[in-house]
Amino acid sequence: VFFKSKSILNMWTMRIQLGLALCAVPLSLAFNAHGFLRLPTASSTRASVCMSAEVEPIITIGTRGSPLALAQAYLTQKLLGEAFEELAPEGAVKIQTIKTTGDMVLDKALKDLGGKGLFTKELDVCLLNKEVDICVHSMKDVPTWLVPNTVLPCLLEREDTRDVFISPKADRLEDLPDGSVIGSASLRRQAQILAKNPTLKVVNFRGNVQTRLRKLDDGEVDATLLALAGLKRMDMTEFITSTLEQEEMLPAISQGAIGIQCREDDEQTIKYIMALNHPETKICVDCERAFLSALDGNCRTPIAGQANIVDGVLQFRGLIAAEDGTEIHRTEASGSPEDAVKIGTDAGLVLKERAPHLVEAFLQEKLEAPTKE
């Protein structure tokens, strides 16, 4: 029976709703020994909320309210408490949820809503208004530009960047029957899927992880693809049918990376978050984002890229594609990690020169897209 019955998915959803909905669950209760979210008992939650009310927050974290976003915010809270004694008490690091355009409008494809920035605009406003001190982001949602007076100097250690295949009807993507329907809001995945089998149909499939799994279990689609990193952070790997290697499905730019943004003049906060920065992740993500920037990429663009440091050498692979998978142009580059941005930029320019018609089409769509206020 798919998903070992719906009760597993329903129980997990209840755990998030009961334990995290008010964002009042303290650090010690939010995570188990493995760093995964867990459901606190009612008595421990009441006691800890009373305790936390006595502590004035030193840092307020701004985050989206999805289960995955909350998992990332609680991880950041946990790491800050471990790194700084004054941030360890309950309530010293507060978590504040913020609704974004991307969270509220779920009936349209991301490309039709204007691309990247859909999951960050409202957080930027709160940060600039000093309603929060830092914003915790999934880096693949962050535009290659930042709003003025903010910086994003810290990236946590990266999770596994691969995609996973989830289906009750096949063990692998290539085993799906012709004409099968795959749910995905990602043009990157769509292009690579259709390049493998153009008979497959890819339909818009939005919502948080739990919503997508429920739709799949209800038979709305035959399969879906998700990021392994998100499932691991939420302790939901039991839903995976198979894992796609990078040679099968090149990941999104910055996939699996968590970034922390703050105001550029907030020296104390910068000191706190820089203690969490993982240099190798920062180098690789900087390379990938430089590649994306060179192509002017966004959610309207089927672009993928992955940088890794192997034996002291930065190795990068990237691609740009047509939405229907009829064209895929790939490039590879390598060099010193110190030249990460240059390596990414040069790789992007190579593909821009090789497939100018694809880049120009994306730019034209961007110019013609309606402005979202």
C-alpha positions in Angstrom: 0.0 0.0 0.0 1.5 3.3 -1.0 3.0 5.3 1.8 2.2 2.4 4.2 -1.3 3.9 4.3 -2.3 7.5 4.6 -2.0 7.4 8.3 1.7 8.0 8.2 1.3 11.2 6.2 -1.6 12.3 8.3 0.3 11.7 11.5 3.2 13.7 10.2 1.0 16.6 9.3 -0.6 16.6 12.7 2.9 16.6 14.3 3.7 19.9 12.5 0.3 21.5 13.1 0.2 20.7 16.8 3.9 21.2 17.6 4.9 24.1 15.5 1.8 26.1 14.3 2.3 28.9 16.9 6.0 29.0 16.5 6.3 28.7 20.3 7.9 25.3 20.6 11.3 25.8 22.3 14.6 24.7 20.9 15.0 21.7 23.2 11.6 20.3 22.2 11.7 21.1 18.5 14.4 18.6 17.6 15.2 15.1 18.5 18.8 13.7 18.9 19.2 13.6 15.2 18.2 17.2 14.5 14.8 16.3 13.2 11.5 18.0 14.3 9.5 16.1 16.9 6.2 16.6 18.6 6.4 17.9 22.2 4.1 16.8 24.9 1.3 19.2 25.9 2.7 19.7 29.5 6.3 20.3 28.3 5.1 22.9 25.8 3.0 24.8 28.3 5.9 24.9 30.8 8.5 25.9 28.2 6.3 28.7 26.8 6.0 30.2 30.2 9.7 30.0 30.7 10.5 31.6 27.3 8.1 34.5 28.0 10.6 35.6 30.7 13.5 36.0 28.2 13.7 39.0 26.0 14.6 37.9 22.4 18.1 38.7 21.3 17.5 37.6 17.7 14.3 37.3 15.8 14.3 34.9 12.9 12.0 35.6 10.0 10.8 32.6 8.0 8.0 31.3 5.8 5.4 29.2 7.6 5.7 25.9 5.7 6.8 22.8 7.6 10.1 22.7 5.7 10.8 26.4 6.3 10.1 26.0 10.0 12.4 23.0 10.1 15.2 25.2 8.7 14.4 28.0 11.1 14.5 25.7 14.1 17.8 24.2 12.9 19.2 27.8 12.7 17.9 28.5 16.2 19.5 25.3 17.5 22.9 26.1 15.9 22.9 29.6 17.3 22.2 28.3 20.8 25.0 25.8 20.5 27.5 28.5 19.3 26.7 31.3 21.7 25.9 30.9 25.4 23.6 34.0 25.5 21.5 32.5 22.7 21.0 29.2 24.4 18.1 30.0 26.8 14.6 29.4 25.6 13.2 32.6 24.1 16.6 34.2 23.3 16.1 33.4 19.6 12.5 34.0 18.5 10.9 32.6 15.4 8.4 34.7 13.5 6.5 33.3 10.5 5.8 35.5 7.5 3.4 34.8 4.6 4.8 35.3 1.2 3.2 35.7 -2.2 4.5 32.3 -3.3 2.8 30.7 -0.3 -0.5 32.4 -0.8 -1.0 31.9 -4.5 -0.9 28.2 -5.2 -3.2 27.9 -8.2 -0.7 29.3 -10.7 2.7 28.1 -11.9 5.7 30.0 -10.5 6.7 31.2 -14.0 3.3 32.9 -14.4 3.8 34.8 -11.1 7.0 36.5 -12.1 9.7 34.0 -11.1 12.1 34.3 -8.2 11.4 36.7 -5.3 8.0 35.2 -4.7 9.2 33.5 -1.5 11.4 36.4 -0.2 9.8 39.8 -0.9 7.7 39.9 2.3 10.7 38.7 4.4 12.8 41.5 2.9 10.3 44.1 4.0 10.2 42.7 7.5 14.0 42.7 7.7 14.3 46.3 6.4 11.6 47.4 8.9 13.5 45.7 11.7 10.6 43.4 12.6 13.1 40.6 12.3 16.9 40.4 12.6 17.6 37.6 10.2 15.8 35.7 7.5 16.4 32.0 6.9 16.0 31.0 3.2 16.1 28.0 1.0 18.8 29.4 -1.3 17.2 28.0 -4.4 14.3 30.5 -3.8 16.6 33.6 -3.4 17.1 35.9 -6.4 20.7 36.5 -7.6 20.2 40.1 -6.4 19.5 41.2 -2.8 17.5 44.2 -1.7 19.7 47.2 -0.8 21.1 47.4 2.7 21.0 43.7 3.2 23.6 40.9 3.0 23.6 37.1 2.9 27.0 36.2 4.3 26.2 32.8 5.8 25.3 29.4 4.4 24.8 26.4 6.6 26.5 23.2 5.7 24.7 21.8 2.6 22.4 18.8 2.6 22.3 16.2 -0.1 21.5 18.0 -3.4 19.9 15.2 -5.3 16.2 14.9 -6.4 14.1 11.9 -5.5 11.4 10.0 -7.5 8.2 9.2 -5.6 5.5 7.0 -7.2 3.1 4.2 -6.4 3.3 2.9 -10.0 7.0 2.6 -10.8 10.3 2.1 -9.0 12.2 4.5 -11.3 11.4 7.5 -13.5 12.3 5.5 -16.6 9.9 2.7 -15.7 6.8 4.9 -15.9 4.5 3.9 -18.8 4.3 6.3 -21.7 1.7 9.0 -21.1 2.1 9.0 -17.3 1.4 12.2 -15.5 4.1 13.7 -13.3 3.4 16.5 -10.9 6.1 19.2 -10.7 6.2 23.0 -10.6 9.8 23.0 -11.7 10.7 23.9 -15.3 14.2 22.4 -14.6 12.7 19.0 -13.8 10.1 19.3 -16.5 12.7 19.9 -19.2 14.9 17.0 -18.1 12.0 14.6 -17.7 10.6 15.4 -21.2 14.1 15.0 -22.7 14.1 11.4 -21.4 10.5 10.6 -22.5 8.5 13.2 -24.4 5.3 11.2 -24.0 5.1 12.0 -20.3 2.9 14.8 -19.2 4.2 17.3 -16.5 1.5 19.3 -14.7 1.7 22.1 -12.3 2.0 20.7 -8.8 2.4 23.3 -6.0 2.0 23.3 -2.3 4.2 22.2 0.6 5.7 18.7 0.7 2.8 17.3 2.7 0.2 18.7 0.2 2.1 17.2 -2.8 2.3 13.8 -1.2 -1.3 13.9 -0.3 -2.3 14.8 -3.9 -0.1 11.9 -5.2 -1.7 9.5 -2.7 -5.1 10.7 -3.9 -4.2 9.7 -7.5 -4.1 13.2 -9.0 -0.7 12.3 -10.6 1.3 9.1 -11.2 4.5 10.4 -9.8 6.4 13.5 -8.5 9.9 14.6 -7.9 11.1 16.3 -4.7 14.4 17.5 -3.3 16.0 14.9 -1.0 17.3 17.7 1.3 13.8 18.7 2.3 12.7 15.2 3.0 15.8 14.5 5.1 15.3 17.7 7.1 11.8 16.8 8.0 12.6 13.1 8.7 10.3 12.0 5.8 12.7 9.8 3.7 10.3 6.8 4.1 8.3 8.3 1.2 11.1 8.0 -1.3 10.8 5.5 -4.1 14.2 6.0 -5.6 17.0 8.7 -5.6 18.1 10.3 -8.9 21.8 10.7 -9.4 23.0 14.0 -10.7 23.7 12.4 -14.1 20.0 11.6 -14.3 18.6 14.9 -13.0 21.0 17.8 -12.5 19.9 19.7 -9.3 18.6 23.3 -9.1 21.0 26.1 -8.4 21.7 26.2 -4.7 19.6 23.1 -4.0 20.0 21.8 -0.5 21.6 25.0 0.9 20.2 27.2 3.7 21.2 30.9 3.6 20.9 33.5 6.4 20.3 37.1 5.4 20.5 40.2 7.7 20.9 44.0 7.5 24.4 45.0 6.3 24.9 47.5 9.2 23.9 45.0 11.9 27.4 44.1 13.1 26.3 42.1 16.1 23.9 39.8 14.1 26.6 39.4 11.4 29.0 38.2 14.2 26.4 35.6 15.3 25.5 34.2 11.9 29.1 34.1 10.6 29.9 31.5 13.2 27.5 29.2 11.4 28.9 29.7 7.9 30.2 26.6 6.1 33.0 27.9 3.8 32.8 25.0 1.2 29.1 25.4 0.8 29.4 29.2 0.4 32.0 28.7 -2.3 29.9 26.2 -4.3 26.7 28.2 -4.0 28.5 31.4 -5.0 29.7 29.6 -8.1 26.2 28.3 -9.0 24.6 31.7 -8.4 27.1 33.4 -10.6 26.2 30.9 -13.4 22.5 31.7 -12.9 23.2 35.4 -12.9 25.1 35.3 -16.1 22.1 33.7 -17.7 19.7 36.0 -16.0 17.9 32.9 -14.7 14.7 32.7 -12.6 11.8 30.4 -12.1 10.8 31.0 -15.7 14.0 29.4 -16.9 14.9 25.7 -17.1 18.4 26.1 -15.7 20.4 23.6 -13.5 23.8 23.7 -12.0 26.0 22.0 -9.4 29.4 22.8 -8.0 31.5 20.5 -5.8 35.0 20.7 -4.4 36.9 17.4 -5.1 40.5 17.1 -3.9 40.8 20.8 -3.7 39.4 21.5 -7.2 36.1 23.2 -7.8 34.1 21.2 -10.4 31.0 22.7 -12.0 28.3 21.3 -14.3 25.5 23.4 -15.7 22.7 23.3 -18.3 20.1 25.4 -19.9 17.1 23.9 -21.7 13.9 24.4 -23.6 10.8 23.9 -21.5 9.7 20.9 -23.6 13.0 19.2 -23.3 13.7 19.3 -27.1 17.0 21.2 -26.4 19.4 20.8 -23.6 22.8 22.6 -23.7 25.4 21.5 -21.1 28.7 22.8 -19.9 31.5 21.8 -17.5 34.2 23.8 -15.9 36.8 23.5 -13.1 39.4 25.5 -11.3 40.5 26.9 -8.0 37.8 27.4 -5.3 39.1 31.0 -5.0 37.8 31.6 -8.5 34.4 30.2 -7.9 32.4 33.3 -9.1 34.5 33.6 -12.2 34.1 29.9 -13.0 30.3 30.2 -12.6 30.1 33.4 -14.6 32.2 32.1 -17.5 30.2 28.9 -17.6 27.0 30.9 -17.9 28.5 33.0 -20.7 29.5 29.9 -22.6 25.9 28.7 -22.6 24.6 32.2 -23.3 26.7 32.2 -26.5 25.9 28.7 -27.4 22.1 29.0 -27.0 21.3 32.7 -27.4 17.8 32.0 -28.7 16.9 30.3 -25.4 18.2 33.1 -23.3 16.6 35.7 -25.4 13.2 33.9 -25.2 13.5 33.9 -21.4 14.4 37.6 -21.3 11.5 38.5 -23.6 9.0 36.5 -21.4 10.4 38.4 -18.4 9.8 41.8 -20.1 6.3 40.9 -21.2 5.3 39.4 -17.8 2.8 41.4 -15.8 4.2 43.3 -12.8 3.2 41.8 -9.5 2.6 44.4 -6.7 
